[in-house]
């Protein structure tokens, strides 16, 4: 770029210059161009008609135009349509009135890349009166990284506030499960008492068979409700992780019963659980948390699809036991795969984006992993939880019973 060197006053030969005639080091065009082109911010100098006189390397990177393309061109080429049409009148109004709206103040404005992308920039404008006329110097700083950081921070703060609400609901859920336990126990006892009373009736006053069948169903449903409440209490209670040697299939069944409560009609859960799987050494509640999260995600993925099926399977592998959850949804878009297991990364409006990150962490702390086949092109996504087999040191651990307790910890009521 062409720049006129600063003028200087030479000192008299053989003598010193006075204060008003001290030597000012000359700055060459090359030196000034180097200063401009090494600046991190974009620098543009225009005349009073908006014609670009100087355009540095940072501007080239910011707007996509080269200096050759921009020198001699109106600066409105790097402005969005609305601003570009009005920019010349802005300059005319300032020259005519002397009233400053941005000169010496600075503010955030929008620039435009040559590909049409809008770019937020902080613009500072200075003014210089030269022998060639009035000129304006604009210094522009790209605000995209800052704005993205602020947006990310705001999102994290919103997530933290929501996590506080979730924590409060979690405590309410524990209290609710405890409170529901007592009336359910009473309901079951009353039903059993009615059932026994009916059974004692003589032939003359026999209770119809249909009524007895209804009572039996009511007792079974009360038992089922109590079982669900018990599992909910175990699932949400605060406790230290405890790993036990346990069969995986009954654990999955319990988690499924919690997960499919309230699932939309028409949804099919297909179980393909391998028989004779070896026991695994896990924390039951943590593994149930993984199962619940994966199945809930699968149910979310198949909403609105023609075929709504979630297929859950277990299998034995050379390196351990695997549990897979396959849905009939559209699969995971390629753009979302890299962010899938990162905390606070979620495509759902109601999600915190923590479920998969926590699930993978749980799998890895158990010595296993959580992997995904993203599917697509007519295939749904498939998440696979891998768990290692117990080593010899833990092979003699007590195997839990199907109700989730070892032999000395069976249920003693609800």
C-alpha positions in Angstrom: 0.0 0.0 0.0 1.2 3.5 -0.7 1.8 5.8 2.2 3.5 9.2 2.3 6.5 9.3 4.7 6.4 11.7 7.6 8.3 14.9 7.0 11.2 15.8 9.1 13.4 18.8 9.9 17.2 18.3 9.7 19.6 19.6 12.3 22.1 22.3 11.1 25.4 20.9 9.9 27.9 20.8 12.8 25.5 22.1 15.3 22.5 21.1 17.4 19.0 21.8 16.6 16.7 24.0 18.7 13.7 22.4 20.4 11.5 23.3 17.5 14.0 21.8 15.0 14.9 18.5 16.6 15.2 15.7 14.1 12.1 13.5 13.7 13.0 10.0 12.5 11.7 9.4 9.0 9.2 6.6 8.7 9.3 4.9 5.4 6.4 3.5 3.5 7.7 0.0 4.1 7.9 0.6 7.9 4.4 2.1 8.1 3.0 -0.7 5.9 4.6 -3.3 8.2 3.0 -1.7 11.3 -0.4 -1.7 9.7 -0.1 -5.2 8.4 1.1 -6.7 11.7 -1.8 -5.1 13.6 -4.3 -7.7 15.0 -7.3 -5.4 14.3 -8.5 -4.3 10.9 -7.5 -0.8 9.9 -9.1 1.1 7.1 -8.5 4.7 6.0 -11.1 6.4 3.8 -11.5 9.9 2.3 -14.6 12.1 2.7 -16.3 10.3 -0.2 -15.9 6.9 1.5 -13.2 5.7 -0.9 -10.7 3.3 0.7 -7.1 4.6 0.8 -5.6 2.0 3.2 -6.7 -1.6 3.9 -4.5 -3.8 6.0 -3.9 -7.6 6.2 -6.3 -8.0 9.2 -9.1 -6.5 7.0 -8.3 -9.0 4.3 -8.7 -11.9 6.8 -11.8 -10.3 8.3 -13.8 -9.5 5.2 -12.3 -11.8 2.5 -11.4 -9.0 0.1 -7.8 -8.3 -0.8 -6.2 -4.8 -0.6 -6.0 -4.8 -4.4 -9.7 -5.3 -4.6 -10.6 -2.7 -2.0 -8.2 0.2 -2.7 -10.1 2.9 -4.6 -13.5 1.3 -3.9 -16.2 2.6 -1.6 -16.0 1.2 1.9 -19.7 0.3 1.8 -18.7 -2.9 0.0 -18.0 -4.4 3.5 -21.3 -3.3 5.0 -24.7 -5.0 5.1 -27.2 -3.6 2.5 -29.0 -1.2 4.9 -25.8 0.4 6.2 -24.1 0.5 2.9 -26.9 2.5 1.3 -26.9 5.1 4.1 -23.1 5.4 4.8 -22.4 8.2 2.3 -25.1 10.2 3.8 -23.6 9.6 7.3 -20.4 11.2 6.1 -22.2 14.1 4.4 -24.2 14.8 7.6 -21.1 14.9 9.7 -19.2 17.2 7.4 -22.3 19.5 7.1 -23.2 19.6 10.8 -20.0 18.6 12.7 -22.1 16.5 15.0 -20.4 13.2 16.0 -22.3 10.0 16.2 -19.4 7.5 16.2 -16.2 9.4 15.7 -14.1 9.3 18.9 -16.8 7.2 20.6 -16.8 3.7 19.1 -19.6 1.1 19.1 -20.6 -2.3 17.9 -21.6 -2.5 14.2 -22.2 -5.2 11.6 -19.8 -5.8 8.8 -20.2 -8.2 5.9 -17.8 -10.8 4.5 -17.6 -11.1 0.7 -19.6 -14.4 1.0 -22.5 -12.5 2.7 -21.8 -13.5 6.3 -22.7 -10.8 8.8 -19.8 -10.1 11.2 -20.1 -8.2 14.5 -17.2 -5.8 14.9 -16.3 -3.0 17.3 -15.6 0.1 15.3 -13.5 3.0 16.5 -13.3 6.0 14.1 -10.8 8.8 14.1 -10.5 11.9 11.9 -7.4 13.5 10.3 -7.2 16.7 8.2 -4.4 16.3 5.6 -3.1 18.2 2.6 -5.1 15.8 0.5 -8.3 16.5 2.4 -10.2 15.1 5.3 -9.7 11.4 6.1 -11.2 9.0 8.5 -9.4 6.1 10.2 -11.5 3.1 11.2 -10.1 0.4 13.5 -12.3 -2.8 13.6 -12.1 -5.7 16.1 -13.8 -9.0 15.3 -16.4 -9.7 18.1 -17.5 -13.2 17.0 -15.2 -15.0 19.5 -16.3 -12.7 22.3 -20.0 -12.9 21.5 -19.8 -16.7 21.3 -18.0 -16.9 24.7 -20.7 -14.6 26.2 -23.5 -16.7 24.7 -21.8 -19.9 26.0 -21.4 -18.3 29.5 -25.1 -17.3 29.5 -26.1 -20.8 28.5 -24.0 -22.3 31.2 -25.5 -20.0 33.8 -29.0 -20.9 32.6 -28.1 -24.6 32.9 -26.8 -24.1 36.4 -30.0 -22.4 37.4 -32.0 -25.2 35.9 -29.8 -27.8 37.6 -30.7 -26.1 40.9 -34.4 -26.6 40.1 -33.7 -30.2 39.1 -32.0 -30.8 42.4 -35.0 -29.3 44.2 -37.3 -31.6 42.2 -35.1 -34.5 43.0 -35.5 -33.9 46.7 -39.2 -33.4 46.3 -39.3 -36.7 44.4 -37.6 -38.6 47.2 -40.1 -37.1 49.7 -43.0 -37.9 47.4 -41.9 -41.5 47.0 -41.7 -41.8 50.8 -45.1 -40.3 51.3 -46.7 -42.5 48.6 -45.2 -45.6 50.2 -47.5 -45.5 53.3 -50.9 -45.2 51.5 -49.9 -47.8 49.0 -49.1 -50.2 51.8 -52.4 -49.5 53.5 -54.3 -50.0 50.2 -52.7 -53.4 49.6 -53.5 -54.5 53.2 -57.1 -53.4 52.7 -57.4 -55.2 49.4 -55.9 -58.4 50.9 -58.3 -58.2 53.9 -61.3 -57.8 51.5 -60.0 -60.7 49.4 -59.7 -63.0 52.5 -63.2 -61.9 53.7 -64.7 -62.8 50.4 -63.0 -66.2 50.4 -64.6 -67.0 53.7 -68.1 -66.5 52.4 -70.2 -69.6 52.4 -71.7 -71.1 49.2 -75.0 -69.3 49.8 -73.3 -65.9 49.9 -70.5 -66.7 47.5 -68.8 -63.7 45.9 -69.1 -63.9 42.1 -66.0 -65.2 40.3 -65.7 -62.0 38.3 -65.6 -59.9 41.5 -62.8 -62.1 42.9 -60.8 -61.7 39.7 -61.1 -57.9 39.9 -59.9 -58.0 43.5 -56.9 -60.2 42.5 -56.0 -57.7 39.8 -56.3 -54.8 42.2 -54.0 -56.5 44.6 -51.4 -57.2 41.8 -51.5 -53.6 40.6 -51.1 -52.3 44.2 -48.0 -54.6 44.6 -46.7 -53.4 41.2 -47.2 -49.7 42.2 -45.4 -50.4 45.5 -42.5 -52.1 43.7 -42.1 -49.1 41.4 -42.1 -46.6 44.3 -39.4 -48.8 46.0 -37.2 -48.7 42.9 -37.7 -45.0 42.5 -36.6 -44.4 46.1 -33.5 -46.5 45.5 -32.8 -44.7 42.2 -32.9 -41.2 43.6 -31.6 -41.6 47.1 -28.2 -40.0 47.9 -25.6 -42.6 48.7 -22.1 -43.6 48.1 -21.5 -45.9 45.0 -21.5 -49.5 46.0 -20.4 -52.2 43.4 -21.9 -55.6 43.7 -21.8 -58.8 41.6 -25.1 -58.8 39.9 -27.0 -60.2 36.9 -27.5 -57.6 34.3 -30.8 -58.7 32.8 -33.0 -58.2 35.9 -31.4 -54.9 36.5 -32.3 -53.8 33.0 -35.9 -55.0 33.4 -36.3 -52.9 36.6 -34.9 -49.8 34.8 -37.2 -50.4 31.8 -40.3 -50.5 34.1 -39.3 -47.0 35.4 -38.5 -45.6 32.0 -41.6 -46.7 30.0 -44.0 -45.2 32.5 -46.0 -42.6 30.6 -44.6 -43.6 27.2 -46.9 -42.7 24.3 -49.3 -45.4 23.0 -48.0 -47.3 20.0 -44.4 -47.4 21.2 -42.9 -50.9 21.2 -40.1 -52.0 23.5 -38.5 -55.1 22.1 -36.3 -57.1 24.6 -33.6 -59.4 23.2 -31.9 -60.4 26.5 -29.4 -63.2 26.2 -29.7 -66.0 28.7 -26.9 -67.3 30.9 -25.0 -64.1 30.9 -22.2 -64.0 33.5 -22.7 -61.7 36.5 -20.9 -58.3 36.4 -19.4 -56.2 39.1 -21.3 -52.9 39.0 -23.1 -50.2 41.0 -26.7 -51.2 40.3 -28.1 -47.7 40.6 -25.5 -46.2 38.3 -26.0 -48.8 35.6 -29.8 -48.3 35.9 -29.1 -44.6 35.4 -27.4 -45.4 32.1 -30.2 -47.7 31.0 -32.9 -45.1 31.8 -31.0 -42.4 30.0 -30.4 -44.4 26.9 -34.0 -45.7 26.7 -35.4 -42.2 27.3 -33.2 -40.8 24.5 -34.4 -43.6 22.2 -38.0 -42.9 23.0 -37.4 -39.2 22.3 -35.7 -40.0 19.0 -38.7 -42.1 17.6 -41.4 -39.4 18.4 -43.2 -38.6 15.1 -41.7 -41.5 13.2 -43.9 -44.0 11.4 -42.5 -47.0 13.1 -41.8 -46.4 16.8 -39.7 -49.3 18.1 -36.9 -49.4 20.7 -34.9 -52.6 20.6 -32.9 -53.4 23.8 -30.5 -56.4 23.7 -27.7 -58.0 25.8 -24.9 -60.2 24.6 -21.7 -61.8 25.7 -18.5 -60.6 24.1 -14.9 -61.9 24.5 -14.1 -58.9 26.6 -17.3 -58.6 28.7 -21.0 -58.1 28.5 -22.7 -55.6 26.2 -26.1 -53.9 26.3 -27.4 -52.2 23.2 -30.3 -49.8 22.7 -31.3 -49.4 19.1 -34.1 -47.0 18.0 -36.1 -46.7 14.8 -35.5 -43.0 14.5 -33.6 -41.0 11.8 -30.2 -41.4 13.4 -27.7 -38.8 14.6 -26.7 -36.0 12.1 -23.0 -36.1 11.3 -22.6 -32.5 12.7 -23.8 -33.6 16.2 -21.5 -36.7 16.6 -18.4 -34.8 17.8 -20.4 -33.1 20.6 -22.5 -36.1 21.6 -20.7 -37.0 24.8 -19.7 -33.4 25.8 -21.4 -31.9 28.9 -24.1 -29.3 28.2 -24.3 -30.3 24.5 -28.0 -31.0 23.7 -30.2 -30.6 20.7 -33.3 -31.0 22.9 -35.0 -27.9 24.3 -35.7 -29.6 27.6 -32.4 -31.3 28.1 -29.4 -30.2 30.1 -27.0 -32.1 27.8 -25.6 -34.0 30.7 -27.1 -37.5 30.3 -24.8 -39.0 27.8 -21.7 -37.3 29.3 -22.6 -38.8 32.7 -23.5 -42.2 31.2 -20.1 -42.4 29.4 -18.3 -41.4 32.6 -20.2 -44.1 34.5 -19.3 -46.8 31.9 -15.6 -45.8 31.9 -15.3 -45.7 35.7 -16.6 -49.3 35.6 -13.7 -50.2 33.3 -16.0 -50.3 30.2 -17.2 -47.8 27.7 -20.3 -46.3 26.0 -20.0 -46.3 22.2 -22.5 -45.2 19.4 -23.3 -46.2 15.9 -25.0 -43.0 14.6 -27.1 -44.7 12.0 -28.7 -42.6 9.4 -30.0 -43.4 5.9 -32.9 -45.3 7.2 -31.2 -46.7 10.3 -31.7 -45.5 13.8 -28.9 -44.8 16.3 -27.5 -47.6 18.4 -25.8 -47.0 21.8 -23.9 -49.9 23.3 -22.8 -50.1 27.0 -19.7 -52.3 27.5 -19.0 -53.8 30.9 -16.0 -56.0 31.7 -16.3 -59.4 33.4 -15.2 -59.5 37.1 -11.6 -60.4 37.7 -10.6 -63.3 40.0 -10.3 -61.0 43.0 -14.0 -60.2 42.8 -15.3 -63.5 41.5 -16.4 -64.7 44.9 -18.5 -61.7 45.7 -22.1 -62.2 46.8 -24.4 -62.3 43.8 -27.5 -60.2 44.3 -31.0 -61.5 44.1 -33.5 -60.4 41.5 -35.0 -57.9 43.8 -31.7 -55.9 43.9 -30.5 -57.1 47.3 -28.1 -59.8 48.5 -29.3 -62.8 50.5 -29.2 -61.0 53.8 -30.9 -57.8 52.5 -34.2 -59.0 51.1 -37.2 -56.8 51.2 -39.0 -56.5 54.5 -42.1 -54.8 53.1 -42.2 -51.5 51.2 
